[in-house]
Amino acid sequence: SNPGCGGCAEGMAGLVGEGEVELSTTNRNFPGKQGPGKVYLVSAATAAASAVKGYLTGAW
């Protein structure tokens, strides 16, 4: 899937599926808006650090 904009695009793009996890640098989210999976709102630094490490981590 390609989650991220699916909620705003009325489901035209991928949503976060059940059991999936998304790190998003957007400024807001509502339960279920981006799908049934877990969505964490993070800073750009945390997103970058997590992408490098392969798991949710702090940017320090």
C-alpha positions as CSV (number, residue, x, y, z in Angstrom):
1,S,0.0,0.0,0.0
2,N,1.0,3.6,-0.2
3,P,-0.6,5.2,2.8
4,G,-0.5,8.9,3.6
5,C,-2.9,10.9,1.5
6,G,-5.6,8.3,1.3
7,G,-7.8,9.9,4.0
8,C,-7.8,13.3,2.4
9,A,-8.1,11.9,-1.1
10,E,-11.3,10.1,-0.2
11,G,-9.6,6.7,-0.3
12,M,-8.2,7.2,-3.8
13,A,-4.7,6.4,-2.5
14,G,-3.7,3.6,-0.1
15,L,-4.7,3.6,3.5
16,V,-2.8,2.2,6.5
17,G,-4.1,-1.4,6.8
18,E,-5.0,-3.4,9.8
19,G,-1.8,-4.3,11.7
20,E,0.3,-1.8,9.7
21,V,2.2,1.2,11.3
22,E,2.8,4.6,9.7
23,L,5.0,7.5,10.8
24,S,3.5,10.7,9.4
25,T,4.9,14.2,9.4
26,T,1.5,15.7,8.8
27,N,0.2,18.3,11.2
28,R,-2.9,16.3,12.3
29,N,-4.7,13.0,12.1
30,F,-8.0,11.6,13.4
31,P,-8.8,8.0,14.4
32,G,-9.4,6.0,11.3
33,K,-8.7,8.9,8.9
34,Q,-5.7,7.2,7.3
35,G,-7.0,3.7,7.7
36,P,-7.4,1.1,10.5
37,G,-3.7,0.8,11.2
38,K,-1.6,2.8,13.8
39,V,-0.5,6.3,12.8
40,Y,2.1,8.2,14.7
41,L,2.6,11.9,14.1
42,V,6.3,12.6,14.3
43,S,8.8,15.4,13.6
44,A,10.9,15.3,10.4
45,A,14.0,14.4,12.5
46,T,12.2,11.5,14.1
47,A,10.9,10.2,10.8
48,A,14.4,10.4,9.3
49,A,16.0,8.6,12.3
50,S,13.3,6.0,12.3
51,A,13.8,5.4,8.5
52,V,17.5,4.8,9.0
53,K,17.1,2.5,12.0
54,G,14.1,0.7,10.6
55,Y,11.9,1.2,13.7
56,L,10.3,4.0,15.6
57,T,13.0,5.8,17.5
58,G,13.9,9.3,18.8
59,A,15.9,11.7,16.7
60,W,18.7,12.1,19.3
